[in-house]
Structures are given as C-alpha cells and as structure tokens.
C-alpha cells in the first residue's frame, strides 16, 4: 500500500493560489499543510533543531512532506501583501534586521527539505538563477532567443544602446510598467535618475505576448494575450489558448532545464521579424487568472503533480 505523505504549501493562507491549491489537493486525497509565511513570526511559530528533520510548526512536529510548493516568503518590506510602513517609519533598521532573520529561517527550512530529497516547486538552489540579468544571460548562452538587453546606471551606455532603435525600459526586479524610451528620456536631467537605481533597457518587441506553463518537464498550458498596450499586465483585452510551434515548445522545455525549474510560467514576446523571444521565467507564477479567462486547468495540473510526488514510493532521506 502506497504511503501518501502530506504536501507543504509555503505562502499566505489567504492567498487564493494557496487556498485553492490546498482544496484541490484535498480532492486528490492529499493533506496540505500551509506554512503561513505572511503571518510568520507574529502568529505562525516555527522551531528547527540541529537535526535535519527536526521541524516543528505551531508547537507540533511536521512530518517530512512528499513535496513542497513555494508561493512566497513574504520576507521583504516590499513583498506583496506586506505592510510595515509604520514599523519602517518608527525604526527602519530594526525592521530590516527582522526581515533578514525571517528570510534566513524560511530559506533554511526550504533548504533542509531540499537536502532531504523532497521535491521542491521551486528549490532554494535555483534562486541565484532567477534575477533577470542572470536568467537572460544563461538562456542566451544556451542558444535560446532573447531580446538585446542592457542593465545599467550609466547614461552614456543608455545613449549608445538606444541609438537607431526603439527601446523599452522597466525596473530590473520588476513591479513597474514597461514603457517605451523617448527623446525626453535621454536628456541629462532624465538620465540623472539612474544615480538612484539601475534600469533595464531592452530592444522593443512589437509583437504578441505568449505565456507558457511548464510542470515537471511537461508543457501544461500555453496562452496568447491580446493587448494594444506595450505592457499587457492589467491591459489584457483577450486571453486565449495558443498552440506552440514544435520548435518553440522544445525551446520552452530547454529554458526550464537551463534554469533548473520544476515549475514555471514564462513570458515570450514576438519581435518584428516574427521570432518569439524569452522575456522571463517566473519561479512562482500566478495562474488562476489565466485559468479563468482562457479555460486552462493549470491549478488541476499543479495539484495532480504535487499529489503524484506525495504518493511516490521513494521516501526522502533524513537523519533518522
């Protein structure tokens, strides 16, 4: 008889992606334990001993899971759902130290499970590949199509890059809209803003947007996002299923392997010549909105994948 281990979901309990995934896992006959990273450390209590599997949550031992899904750590003042404006105003240094300690413990928890052989969606060991200046360099090195890109705080480098072409610009980390670079952005006064933070500059891709989801080496959904805006986010006019050309499908699977991801949602955009180029692979993508608008079942695929891992006869190693 196959032993079914629980699945751990790390994220905010009231995040719809977490709560609906927990519900779908229940329908698959798998118990989901939510480690609420948003309410840690104020309400959620963790205790880790020196033993690799010495993990307690809210006073009770947490058995080694069959799989772990990481939605988010909520371990930064700018993280979605985190509101520490009053604390930052009162004592920003102590607040930042507290977030550092929170992040270290949560990453240590996930790292323990990875060391024990638990399938992680996605593991801490892939985190160094996630910053876009690393991502796109690794994809380009692997021969995959990416847009020409410059990350810089050097005004002269921006002017050289922008000469004779249309350019889009956006934050390095994300969180802000993508805009087209105009003549007014190349003035000394405007480029002086680079003294505050670097920016991403990228050859503007005028074509359609494609979102592709990969789980355990299989493409589980691909959709086309129709929008007249340069940045489709919050500007979607229609979202519809899209059949990837075989070559692009192979490239998507290769990109996932290059970055070492078990699970990802990736964005591609078509250039002026018709080539789909990789913009980003997200290691914790949102998907419920695409299920609702395009009729996909990414939630179901993810739940079934985690359930398969939970039912696997292979038992993760531990120190006991």
N, C-alpha and C positions, 0 to 999 in steps of 0.2 A: 504494500500500500504506500503510495507516494505521500510523503510528509509535505504539507503546504505551510511554508513559512510566511510570516507577515511581510508586507511592503511598507517601508517608511516613506512618508511624504514630508519633505522639509520645505516649509513656507508658511504663509499666513493661513490660519484655519479658515478665515472668512474670504480668502481669495477664491473666486469661482473656479479657477483651474484646479485648485487643490481640493475643494469640497466636491466638485462634480467627479473628479478622478477617484476620490475615495468612495463615492457612491457607486461608480461603475465597477470598481474593484470588488465591492461587496456583491454585486450582481454576478461577478465571476467566481464567487465563493472564496475570496481572499480578504483577509483582515488588513485594513490600512491603519497604520499608526501615524498620526500627524505630530511632528515636532514643530511647534508653532514658533518660528524664528522671529516673527514680528513682536510677540509678547515676551520673548526672552531678552533680558533676565528678569524683568519686572514680575512676570506671572509664571512663565514656564521655567521649571527648575531642572538643571542638568547636573549630573555628578559623574565624573570619569575617574577611575582608579588607575594605578600603574599597569594593571593587566589590560591587554589589548581589547578584550571583550567586556571589561568592567565598565558598563554603561548603564546609568540609571536616569530615568525621566520621571519627574514629578513624584519622586520617592520610591519608584518601583524599578526593578531590573528590566532592561529592554533586550529581548532575545535577538540574536543575530538575524537580521532580515534576509529575505530572499532577493530583494532588490531595493534600491533607494532612488527616488525621484527628487531632484533638487529644483525647486521652483525659484527660491531665492533666500539669501541670508538676512536681508534687511539690516546689514551691518555697516551702513554709511548714512550720515545725516541727509544725503540727497537721494537715498533709495526710495522707490515708490512706496507710498503708504506710511513713511516715517515722518513724523512731525516733532522736531525738537527745537523749534525756533526759540521758545522761552529758555530752554536749557543752554542753548548756544549763546544767547544774549547775556545770560547770567554768568556763565563760566565756560567759554568755548574750549579752553584747553582740557579741562576735566572731562567735558562731554566727548571730545575726540579720543581721549585716552580710553574712556569707557567703551566706545565703539571699536577701538582697536582690540581690546580684550575680548569683547563679544565675538568679533570676527575670528580671532585666533582660536577660540574654543570651538566654534562651529566648524571651522575648516579642519581642525584637528579631529573632530568627531567624524566628519565625512572621510578624512584620510584614513582613519582606523578601519572603517568598513572596506575601503578600497584595499588596504593592506591585507585584510582577511579574505579577499577574493569575492566580495559581494559586488554584483553588477550595479554600477552607479550611472544614472542618467542625469547629468554627466559628471565624471570623476574630477576631483581636485587636480589631478595630474595634468589635465588638459588646459588648466586656466591660463598658463603662460602663452598659449597659442591664441587666446581669444581677442586680445587687443588688435584692432584692425591693422595697425602698422605691421604686426607680425602675420596675421591672417593672410592678407593680400600678398605679402612677400613670399610666404610659403606656397600659396596657390600658384603664383607666377612662376616660382622656381620649379613647380611640378608640371609646368606647361599648360596650365589652365587659363582661360581668358579672363582677364581683369582689366578695369579701366586704368589709364595712366593716372597716377595719383601722387600728390605731394603733401606731406605733413610738415608744417614749418611755422616758425615765428619770424622768419627772415623776409622783410619786404622785397628785397632785390630778387630773392628766389621766386616769390609770387609773381612778380612782373615778368620774369623770364618764362615761367611756366605758362602764364596767361597769354603770351604774345601770339597773335594769329589764330586763336581758337576760342570756342565757347567753353566756359569753365563753371562748374558747380562748386559751392563751398558749404561746409557743415562742420559741427563740432567733431573733435577727434573721438570722444567717447560716445557721443550720441545725445539724444534728448532734446535736440533743437531741429527746426525745419531745415531742409536743404534749399538753398537759394542759388540763383544764377549770379555770377560775378559781373558787375557792370563797371563802366568807366569811373563812376564815383567811388567805387571800392578800391581803386588803385591810386588814389591820392595819398600824399604823405600823411595827412591828418587821419584818414580812414585806416591806413595800414599801421599807424601807430598803435592801434588797438591790439596788435599782435604782441606788444610788450606785456600784456596781461595774461595771454594764453595762446598756445599754438592752435592752428586751424587746419582742417582737411580741405585740400583743393583737388578737384578731380575733373578730368575731361567730361564734359556734359554728354550724357547718353539720352537721346531724344525719344527712344522707342518705348515699347510696352514693358510693364512690370510683371514678373513671374515670381511666385512664392512656391517653394518645393519643400516638402517634409520627408525626412529620412529617419527610419527607426530600425535599429539592428541590421543595417546593411540593405534595407529594402525601401524603395520609394513608396510611401503610403498615401501621398496626395500631392497634386500639383495644380495650381490655380493661376488664372490670369486676372490682374487687377486693372480695370479700365478707369482712367482718370485723365483729365486735361491738365492737372497740376503737375509740376515738376516733382513734388514730393506727394505721393499718393496718400500718406497717412492722414486720416480724417477728411480726405478728399475723394474717397472711393465712390465712383458712380455705378460700377457693377463689378461683381466678383463671380467668376465662372470657372468650372473645371477646364483644365488645359492638358492636352496630351503632349508630353515632351517628345521631341525628336529623339531617336535612339542614341545619337551621339551626345546630346545634352544630358540625357539620363545617365549615361556612363560617366560623364564629367561630374555630375552631382554626386554620384557614389564615390568617385575618386576624391572629390573635395572633402567629403565626410571622413574618408580614411586618412587623408593628409593631416587633418586637424584632430584626429583621434576621437571623434564624437560617436557615441551610441545613438544619439537623438539630436536632431537639429531641424530648424526651419531656416531656409536660406533664401536670400533675395538676389534675383538676377534681373538685369535690365538690358534691353536691346540697343545696340549702338546704331549709328547712321547707316552702316553697311549691312545691318541685319543680324550681327553676331550677338548672342546672349552672353553677357559678361557678369561675373560674380561680384556683387557689392559687399555681401556679408553673410556669414553663417552664425546664427544665434544659438547659444547652448542652452537657453531656456525660453523657447519661443512661445508666444501666445497663439492659441489655435481655436478657441471657442467661437470667435467672430467669424472665422473662415468656415467652420462647420455650419454655422447658422446661415451664412449668405451664399455659400457655394454648394451646400448639400454634401460636403465631405463628412467622413467619420474619423477624424484624427483622434478624438477622445477615445473612441472604441478601440482603435488600433493600439494606442498607448496603453490602455488598461489591459488589453489582452497580452501585449508584450511583457508588461510587468508581471501579470499573472503567470505567464509561462516560466519566467525566472523564478517566481515563488514556488512553483511546482517542480522545479528541476531537481533530479535526484542527487546532483552534486552538492555536497554540503560545504559551505565556505569554511576555511581553516580558522582556528582560533588558538589561543594559548593553552586551552584546557582540553 
